[in-house]
Amino acid sequence: MAGVSHTTVSRVLNNDPKVASETAKRILELVQKVEYRPNPLARRFARKRSNLIGLLVSDISNPFYAELARGIEDKAQECGYHVIFCSTDDRLDRNQQYIEIMRNTGVDGLIFASVGLHDQHVEKLIEDRLPLVLVNRKLESEKGDYVVLDNRFGAYQLTQHLIEHGYRKIAIITGPSDYSTGVERLRGYREALKDHGIAIRDTLIFQVPFSREDGYRAAKALLNGADKPEAIFGGNDHIALGVMDAADEFGIRIPEDLALVGFDDTEYAKSMKLTTVSQRKYEMGSLAVQILVDYIENKVNGYAHRIVLEPKLMIRQSCGGHPVR
């Protein structure tokens, strides 16, 4: 319609200054007149890149994942990419289903925030050299690139903080044993008790899904039991909220009757005055995107990126603040 080649039209649409201004003006007027829109599928085939990144999280309603996703999305846009989000609800079948959908959509790479310790499907993707990065959780085999927090040390810090404030009967409600986050936080808790000469009681250990509802149910069992704790370590802030719900139902005051700590430092942890550990979520997401984009654009040197961020203890009122013994 403009009487020029496809290449000239393409240059105008991509703001190439080499095209004469009169020609560019005529083409842009035609674009507006016929309401032309570029075909992203055709452009993807031509460029062999979609500039799309797939992100799989456990539960986008959990503020931790929302804040992590914000860091991923901001960095992706900075690098010229867009992000597609999916919530797997920690279900293996849904995880595999979304992987296939995203691959069929033509994403350039994947970021997993919901991988299990023994996820063979993800291990196969790594062996097939699909560009992907694990964030928040990692595989037991240590395969692949990842950006995680030192969960063991973060849990050690929290447990030691409670011990230093005089608590001895400390319960933990942490995540399942098939996720690195659940395993490492339980390990840090156990190590802190052992190092301070405190007996580890199985009756004070619960491993449940990382949800408010499961935190509530586990807390009710603890507060109903014969071996009532003086303090509870919630495996994440979501679980800690469930503990608050149960304590309120029992008429138990926090921190006067029961000390409480969480893990993640989500936005509502501040408003609930919850002592917790900062996961550096935004930074974690941003780093994961940079690693992935470098793989997609062939800017890596062949070595694996295994980044472990240092946790930061955020002390607020929920832990009681008794004089240190």
C-alpha positions in Angstrom: 0.0 0.0 0.0 2.9 2.4 0.7 4.7 1.4 -2.4 7.9 0.3 -0.5 9.5 -2.9 0.5 8.6 -5.0 3.6 12.1 -4.0 4.9 11.3 -0.3 4.7 8.0 -0.8 6.6 9.8 -2.8 9.3 12.5 -0.1 9.7 9.8 2.6 10.2 7.9 0.5 12.7 11.2 -0.1 14.6 12.1 3.7 14.5 15.1 3.3 12.2 16.3 6.9 11.4 17.7 5.8 8.0 14.3 6.0 6.3 13.4 9.3 4.7 11.0 11.4 6.9 8.4 11.8 4.2 8.4 8.0 3.5 8.2 7.3 7.2 5.3 9.7 7.6 3.3 8.1 4.8 3.8 4.6 6.2 2.8 5.7 9.7 -0.4 7.3 8.4 -1.2 4.1 6.6 -0.5 2.1 9.8 -3.0 4.3 11.6 -5.6 4.2 8.8 -5.7 0.4 8.5 -5.1 -0.2 12.3 -2.1 -2.4 11.5 -0.7 -4.4 14.3 2.5 -6.5 14.1 2.0 -10.3 14.3 4.0 -11.3 17.4 4.0 -15.0 16.3 5.5 -14.1 12.9 8.1 -11.9 14.6 9.0 -14.7 17.0 9.6 -17.0 14.1 11.7 -14.4 12.3 13.8 -13.5 15.3 13.8 -17.0 16.9 13.0 -15.3 20.2 9.7 -14.4 21.9 11.1 -12.2 24.7 8.8 -14.1 27.1 9.8 -15.6 30.4 7.6 -18.1 32.2 7.4 -17.9 36.0 6.0 -20.8 38.1 5.2 -20.0 41.7 3.6 -22.0 44.5 0.8 -19.6 45.4 0.6 -16.0 44.0 -1.8 -15.1 46.8 1.1 -15.6 49.3 2.6 -12.1 49.7 6.1 -13.6 49.5 5.5 -14.7 45.9 3.9 -11.5 45.0 6.9 -9.5 46.2 9.3 -12.0 44.5 7.3 -11.7 41.2 7.6 -7.9 41.4 11.4 -8.1 41.4 11.3 -10.6 38.5 8.8 -8.5 36.4 10.7 -5.2 36.9 14.1 -6.7 35.9 12.5 -8.5 33.0 11.0 -5.3 31.6 14.4 -3.6 32.1 16.0 -6.3 29.9 13.2 -6.1 27.3 11.2 -9.2 28.3 7.7 -9.9 29.6 6.6 -12.4 32.2 3.8 -15.0 32.2 2.8 -16.1 35.7 1.3 -19.5 36.9 0.4 -20.8 40.4 1.1 -24.5 40.8 -0.4 -24.9 44.3 2.6 -27.2 44.9 0.9 -29.9 42.7 3.2 -31.9 40.5 0.6 -32.5 37.9 -0.2 -28.8 37.6 3.5 -28.0 37.5 4.1 -30.3 34.5 0.9 -29.0 32.8 2.1 -25.4 33.1 5.6 -26.3 31.9 4.1 -27.8 28.7 1.8 -24.8 28.1 4.6 -22.4 28.5 6.9 -24.3 26.2 4.2 -24.5 23.6 3.6 -20.8 24.0 7.3 -20.3 23.1 8.8 -18.8 26.2 12.6 -18.2 25.9 13.2 -19.5 29.4 11.6 -20.5 32.8 12.0 -19.4 36.4 10.9 -21.9 39.0 10.0 -20.7 42.5 8.1 -23.9 43.4 10.5 -26.8 42.6 10.5 -29.9 44.8 13.7 -31.5 46.1 13.3 -34.5 43.8 11.5 -33.0 40.8 12.7 -35.3 38.0 10.8 -33.3 35.3 12.8 -30.2 36.1 16.0 -32.2 36.2 15.2 -33.5 32.7 14.7 -29.9 31.5 18.1 -28.9 32.9 19.7 -31.9 31.2 18.0 -30.9 27.9 19.7 -27.4 28.4 16.5 -25.4 28.4 17.3 -22.0 29.8 15.9 -22.0 33.4 16.7 -20.7 36.8 15.5 -21.9 40.2 14.6 -19.3 42.8 13.7 -19.6 46.5 14.0 -23.4 46.4 16.5 -25.8 44.8 17.0 -29.5 44.0 18.6 -31.9 46.4 21.0 -32.9 43.5 22.2 -29.3 43.3 21.6 -29.4 39.6 20.9 -26.2 37.7 21.3 -22.5 38.4 19.6 -21.1 41.5 19.2 -18.0 43.7 18.2 -18.9 47.2 18.5 -17.7 50.8 20.6 -19.4 53.4 17.5 -20.9 55.0 19.4 -22.9 57.5 21.2 -19.9 58.9 18.1 -17.8 58.9 16.3 -20.4 61.0 19.3 -20.8 63.3 19.2 -17.0 63.9 15.5 -17.0 64.8 15.8 -20.0 67.1 18.9 -18.6 68.8 17.1 -15.2 69.3 14.3 -17.0 71.1 16.7 -19.0 73.2 18.6 -15.8 74.2 15.3 -14.3 75.4 14.8 -17.2 77.9 12.6 -19.5 75.9 13.3 -23.3 76.1 10.1 -25.0 74.9 10.2 -23.7 71.3 8.0 -25.4 68.7 8.4 -25.2 65.0 5.7 -25.4 62.3 7.7 -25.5 59.0 7.2 -26.6 55.5 7.1 -30.2 54.0 10.2 -32.4 53.9 10.1 -32.5 50.0 11.0 -28.8 49.7 14.5 -27.4 50.4 13.1 -24.5 52.3 11.2 -26.8 54.8 14.2 -29.1 55.2 16.8 -26.4 55.7 14.7 -24.3 58.2 14.1 -27.4 60.3 17.8 -28.2 60.2 18.7 -24.7 61.4 16.1 -24.9 64.2 17.5 -28.3 65.4 21.1 -27.1 65.2 20.4 -24.0 67.3 18.7 -26.1 70.0 21.6 -28.6 70.0 24.3 -25.9 70.2 22.5 -24.4 73.3 22.1 -27.8 75.0 18.3 -27.9 74.6 16.6 -31.3 74.0 14.8 -31.6 70.7 11.2 -32.7 71.3 9.4 -34.4 68.4 6.1 -33.3 69.9 7.0 -29.7 69.2 7.8 -30.3 65.5 5.2 -30.0 62.7 5.8 -30.1 59.0 2.9 -28.9 57.0 2.2 -27.0 53.7 3.3 -23.4 53.7 -0.2 -22.0 54.2 -2.1 -19.9 56.8 -4.7 -22.6 57.2 -2.2 -25.4 57.9 -0.4 -23.1 60.3 -3.7 -22.5 62.1 -4.4 -26.3 62.4 -0.9 -27.1 63.6 -1.0 -24.3 66.2 -4.3 -25.6 67.5 -2.8 -29.0 67.9 0.2 -27.6 69.8 -1.9 -25.3 72.0 -4.3 -28.2 72.8 -1.6 -30.6 73.6 0.0 -31.6 76.9 3.4 -30.2 75.9 2.4 -26.6 75.3 5.2 -24.4 73.9 6.5 -21.1 75.2 7.3 -19.9 71.7 6.4 -21.0 68.1 8.6 -20.6 65.1 6.4 -20.3 62.0 8.2 -21.7 58.9 7.0 -18.7 57.0 5.0 -15.5 57.7 1.9 -17.2 56.2 2.1 -20.0 58.8 2.8 -17.4 61.6 -0.5 -15.7 60.7 -2.2 -19.0 61.2 -0.6 -19.3 64.6 -2.0 -15.8 65.4 -5.4 -17.0 64.4 -5.2 -20.0 66.7 -3.8 -18.0 69.6 -6.6 -15.5 69.3 -9.2 -18.3 69.3 -7.7 -19.7 72.5 -7.4 -16.3 74.2 -3.6 -16.5 74.2 -1.8 -13.2 73.9 1.2 -12.6 71.7 3.8 -12.0 73.0 2.7 -11.9 76.7 1.6 -15.6 76.8 3.3 -17.0 73.6 6.3 -15.7 71.6 6.1 -16.0 67.9 8.5 -15.6 64.9 8.0 -16.0 61.2 10.1 -16.2 58.1 10.1 -14.1 54.8 9.5 -10.5 56.1 6.4 -10.0 53.9 4.6 -6.7 53.9 2.0 -7.7 56.5 4.8 -8.9 58.9 5.6 -5.2 59.6 2.0 -4.3 60.3 1.6 -7.4 62.6 4.8 -6.5 64.4 6.1 -10.0 63.6 9.8 -10.9 64.3 11.0 -12.6 61.1 13.8 -13.1 58.6 14.1 -11.0 55.5 14.4 -13.1 52.4 15.6 -10.2 50.1 12.8 -11.2 47.8 13.0 -8.4 45.3 16.8 -8.9 44.9 16.4 -12.6 44.6 13.9 -12.2 41.7 16.1 -9.6 39.9 19.2 -11.8 40.1 17.3 -14.8 38.7 16.1 -12.8 35.7 19.6 -11.5 35.0 21.1 -15.0 35.0 18.3 -16.3 32.8 18.6 -13.5 30.2 22.3 -14.1 30.0 21.6 -17.7 29.2 19.0 -16.8 26.6 21.3 -14.3 24.9 24.4 -16.5 25.1 26.3 -14.3 27.5 27.3 -17.0 29.9 30.8 -18.6 30.3 29.6 -22.2 30.9 29.8 -22.2 34.7 26.8 -22.6 37.0 25.3 -19.7 39.0 24.6 -20.8 42.5 23.8 -17.8 44.6 23.0 -18.1 48.3 21.9 -14.8 49.9 22.5 -13.9 53.5 19.4 -13.6 55.7 18.7 -10.6 57.9 16.9 -10.9 61.3 14.1 -8.4 61.6 13.3 -8.0 65.3 9.8 -6.8 66.2 7.4 -7.1 69.2 6.0 -10.6 68.6 9.0 -12.4 70.2 8.5 -10.8 73.6 11.7 -9.0 74.2 12.3 -10.5 77.7 15.8 -9.6 79.2 18.5 -11.8 77.7 19.6 -14.6 79.9 
